[in-house]
């Protein structure tokens, strides 16, 4: 859990901006902290923008971001957040390690956002810990740092080592931190400030484009999946999909088996069920409406199929919305 050892003082965040860091990630993270202070009507959190040198940082959108201090000269931080949007930027590894080490205590929480976990791993600070990263760099993090337990989840909270995939996941992650610190009820009220109906748990997986997962060499398979995704409410038959894609049914089944490890009908059903789960968690539509919207002919059929796949009924799934975040902080 992110706290200050002195309960009377705000939790101090330092945001280390590496070259080409995302302004969106920085804005989302700091806005959540600012709004939390406003809702709590006290200064629970404070933050400092930092760089390695103390000089302005050019962000991913080309803007130059001024910072308060170089990391090595920053006051004691409770939380150090490494913000990075790329792994290929020129960052002196030794300088990074020394600057981070100057801040480390047993209580210091380290967070990587976007590609920040890559740089924490480069500094030797994620060994034996679970971590995530933007889906484009999952393979690289896995290959270069076999001692890091890499996931494709939206975010990970492993004791005082945490990481987020960046983008929209930054919001979910920061709200998860607030929930762990100030409680789920407070986080639910804060989400209303942002007009967000649902907070995604860290265990939810990043949506990785199919073409990335299987490579660009199977356009027929990608086209077939795109057809499925565009026809959730009125599902197509396997024969229909094969016809529209321009392959035989047997060829289509072979592609699914070889590259996705399943048959087209099962993959299609899982797409529809995952869409139903999203609607149950994010909307107030009735269970019957959601079942129909996802191609199920009746409420009982939808419920029984949903339970067979997820192990809980749609009604039980919806009931879990009362606990909007994962409390996985150490």
Long-range contacts (C-beta under 8 A, 24 or more apart in sequence): 1-180, 1-181, 1-329, 1-330, 2-78, 2-79, 2-109, 2-177, 2-180, 2-181, 2-329, 3-78, 3-181, 4-78, 5-78, 5-107, 10-43, 10-44, 10-45, 10-46, 11-44, 11-45, 11-46, 11-78, 11-79, 11-181, 12-45, 12-46, 12-47, 12-48, 12-75, 12-76, 12-77, 12-78, 12-79, 13-45, 13-46, 13-47, 13-48, 13-77, 13-78, 13-79, 13-80, 13-81, 14-47, 14-48, 14-50, 14-71, 14-74, 14-77, 14-79, 14-80, 14-81, 14-103, 15-47, 15-48, 15-49, 15-50, 15-81, 15-83, 16-50, 16-51, 16-52, 16-71, 16-80, 16-81, 16-82, 16-83, 16-99, 16-100, 17-49, 17-50, 17-51, 17-57, 17-59, 17-65, 17-67, 17-83, 18-51, 18-52, 18-57, 18-82, 18-83, 18-84, 18-89, 18-91, 18-116, 18-119, 19-57, 19-58, 19-86, 19-89, 19-90, 19-91, 20-58, 20-59, 20-60, 20-84, 20-85, 20-86, 20-89, 21-57, 21-59, 21-60, 21-65, 21-83, 21-84, 21-85, 21-114, 22-59, 22-60, 22-83, 22-85, 22-114, 22-166, 22-167, 23-59, 23-60, 23-61, 23-63, 23-65, 24-167, 24-170, 25-83, 25-85, 25-113, 25-114, 25-166, 25-167, 25-170, 26-59, 26-65, 26-83, 28-170, 28-171, 28-174, 29-81, 29-83, 29-113, 29-170, 29-174, 32-171, 32-174, 32-175, 32-178, 32-190, 32-194, 33-174, 35-190, 35-193, 35-194, 36-178, 36-182, 36-186, 36-190, 39-186, 39-189, 39-190, 39-193, 40-182, 40-186, 44-181, 44-182, 48-74, 48-75, 48-77, 50-74, 52-91, 52-92, 52-95, 52-96, 52-99, 60-85, 60-86, 70-99, 71-99, 71-100, 71-102, 71-103, 72-98, 72-99, 72-102, 74-103, 76-103, 76-105, 77-103, 77-108, 78-107, 78-108, 78-109, 79-108, 79-109, 79-110, 79-111, 80-108, 80-109, 80-110, 80-111, 81-111, 81-112, 81-113, 81-116, 82-110, 82-111, 82-112, 82-113, 82-116, 82-117, 82-119, 82-120, 83-113, 83-114, 83-116, 84-112, 84-113, 84-114, 84-115, 84-116, 84-118, 84-119, 85-114, 85-115, 85-166, 86-115, 87-115, 87-118, 87-119, 87-137, 87-140, 91-119, 93-122, 93-123, 96-122, 96-123, 97-122, 97-123, 97-124, 100-125, 107-160, 108-160, 109-160, 109-161, 109-162, 110-160, 110-161, 110-162, 111-162, 111-163, 111-164, 112-162, 112-163, 112-164, 113-163, 113-164, 113-166, 113-170, 113-173, 114-164, 114-165, 114-166, 114-167, 114-170, 115-166, 116-163, 117-141, 117-148, 117-163, 118-144, 120-161, 120-163, 121-145, 121-148, 125-161, 126-161, 129-158, 129-159, 129-161, 130-156, 130-158, 130-161, 131-156, 131-158, 131-161, 131-163, 132-156, 132-163, 132-164, 132-165, 132-206, 133-163, 133-165, 134-165, 134-166, 134-167, 134-206, 135-165, 135-206, 135-207, 135-208, 135-212, 136-212, 152-205, 152-206, 152-208, 153-202, 153-203, 153-204, 153-205, 153-206, 154-200, 154-201, 154-202, 154-203, 154-204, 154-205, 154-206, 155-202, 156-202, 156-328, 157-202, 157-326, 157-328, 157-329, 157-330, 158-330, 159-330, 160-330, 162-329, 165-206, 169-200, 169-206, 171-196, 172-199, 172-200, 172-201, 172-202, 172-325, 173-202, 175-199, 175-325, 176-201, 176-202, 176-325, 176-326, 176-327, 176-328, 176-329, 177-329, 179-324, 179-325, 179-327, 180-327, 180-328, 180-329, 184-323, 184-324, 184-325, 184-327, 187-324, 187-325, 188-324, 191-324, 197-282, 197-283, 198-281, 198-282, 198-321, 198-324, 199-324, 199-325, 201-325, 201-326, 202-326, 202-328, 203-326, 214-259, 214-260, 218-255, 218-259, 220-245, 220-246, 220-247, 220-251, 220-252, 220-255, 221-255, 221-256, 221-259, 221-260, 224-252, 224-255, 224-256, 224-264, 225-267, 225-271, 228-264, 228-267, 228-268, 228-271, 229-271, 232-271, 232-272, 232-275, 232-293, 232-294, 232-295, 233-292, 233-293, 233-294, 233-295, 234-295, 235-268, 235-272, 235-295, 238-264, 238-265, 238-268, 269-305, 269-309, 270-309, 272-296, 273-305, 273-306, 273-309, 273-310, 276-302, 276-306, 276-314, 277-306, 277-310, 277-317, 280-314, 280-317, 280-318, 281-317, 281-318, 281-320, 281-321, 287-314, 287-315, 287-318, 290-314
